[in-house]
Amino acid sequence: MTDIEASTALLRHLGDRYGDLLNDVRGIVRQAVVQAGGREVDAHADEFFAVFARSGAAIEATVAVQRTLSERAWPDGLDVRVRAGIHSGRPTLTETGYIGMTVHTVARVCSAGHGGQILVSGETKASIEGSLPAGVRFHSLGEHRLRGLTHGETLFQVMAEGLLADFPPLRTLPAR
């Protein structure tokens, strides 16, 4: 899942031109998802939700998205960044889309991050051990409380060449 950082401020600044920016960001995300073998599930407002058969493919796609966004010249010299969250699980597929705790968890993982950052859950890290995409590594950010979840979630930041590495503290709930 991705979410455009500061989308309201971008909309306020760009006005009618925001639609073009949103279409550009979605196009970049769509292309990376398709190239990595994923499937778009939903694109609503400034969020984009996709599914992948392999966690490694999701990581490949999000790394490609972050690199492409950072290399792009945006209108008025703006920085356009997305926060990205990856979680592994088995959501339920209904006529209207995917539902379940897996979907809620990935949304919370995504919202904990900052623009340019890729966060993965402990489940995702465990599912990919030994088959990490080339040039990618994980940096442990420890256990965090995520809004609406009853348990702590161990989060990891994806590190790779061409990605930002330094971010403020995660946007999570205080420890109990």
N, C-alpha and C positions, 0 to 999 in steps of 0.2 A: 504494500500500500504506500502511496505517496500523497503528500499534501503540500501545496505551495506555501512557503513561509511568507507571512505578511501580505497575504493576498488582498486584504481589504485596503491596506495602504497603497498597494500597486493599483487597485481599481480606482481609488480616489485620485491618484497621481495621473493615471493614463486616461481616465474617463472612457469614452467610446472605443479607444484603442486597446482597452484591456481584453476584449474578445479575441483580437488577433494574437495577443500574447498567450492567452489561455489555450487557443488552438495550437500555437507553436509548441507549448510545453506538452500538451496532450499528444501531439504528433511525435515528439521525441520519445515520450514514454511508450507509446504504442509500438513504435519501430523497435525499441530495445526489447520489449516484451515478446513480440513476434520473432525477432532474431534469436532469442534465447529459448524459444519453444513454449512460451507461456500463452495464456489466453486472458483477454480483457473480460472482466466481470461487470464492472460498473465505473462510470466516470460521472461524478456528481459535484457540482460547484468546482472547488479547487482540489478535490480528491480523485485518486485513480486507484482502482482495486483490480488486481490480476491474480491468477492462480498458475501454479507451475507443478509439474509432476515431480521435479527434483529441486531441493533447496538450493543446490549449487547454481541451477539455472536462474533462480530468483536473484541470487547474489550477482551473477554475471550481468543480468539486466539492470539492476539498480546501480552497479558500478558504471556501466555504460551511460545510463541516464545522468548521473552526477558529473561525469567527465564532459559529456556533450553540453550540458547546461552551463558548466563553468567556462567552457571555451567559446561560448556564443556571445556575440555582441548584441546586447538588448537595447531597446529604445531608451533614449535619454540617459544612457550610461548606467541604467539600473542594474542592480544585482538581483537575479532571479534564481532562487534556490528552492529545492524541495527537501522536506524531511522524508525519510523512507524507513519503513518498519517491515520486518520479515518474521513470520512465525509459522511453525510447522504444526499441522494437525489435520483432522478429518472433519471439516464442516459438513453440514447437511445441505444438500442441493434441493431446493424447492422450485416451484414454477416461477417464483419471483426472484430467485437468486440464492446465494449461499447465506446460511444462518448458523448460529451456534457460538459457543464460547471461543472457538478458534478465531472467528471473525472479530469478535469483541476484543480479544487479546491482541490481534495484530493492529487494530485501530489504536489501542492504548500504547502499544510499543511505538508505533509511528508518532503519536502525539507527544511522547516523552522527549523526542529528539529536536534537533535544530536544523535549519536549512543547510543542505550540503552534507548532512550526517546520515549514515545508514546504520540502523540498530537491528540486531537480531536477538531473538529469545534464546534461552538455554536449550529449549527443544530443538530449535533450528541448528544451533551449534552442534548438539549431540547427533543430529541426523546427518550431518555432513562430515564428521570426523574422518580424516583420511582421504577425502575426495574434494578438498577445497580447490576452487579455481586457481589457476596459476597466478602468482603475484599477489594473492589475497591472504590476509591474516586477520585474526581477531584480537581485539584489546578488551579485556574484561573491565566492565564498569561497575561490577558488584550487583548486589541484590537491591531491588527497588520496589516500592509500593506503587501500583498503578491504579488510577481511579476506577472504582467499580469492581476490582478483582479482590478476592478474599485472601489471596496468598501473595507472597513476594515473588518477583520474577527476576531471575538473573539475566542481565542484559550485557551484550557485547557490541562494540563498535567495529564495523568492517573497515579495515585499513588496506589501502592499495595506492600505488603510484598515481598521482594526478588527482587524488581526493584530498579535501581539507582534513586536517587531523586534530586541530585544537578547537574545542567548543566549550561554552559555559556549562555549568552543572545541568544534568537532565531535569526536565520539567515533570517531576514526579511528586508524590505525596511525601510528607515528612515521615521519618521512621517512627514506629509506635513506641 
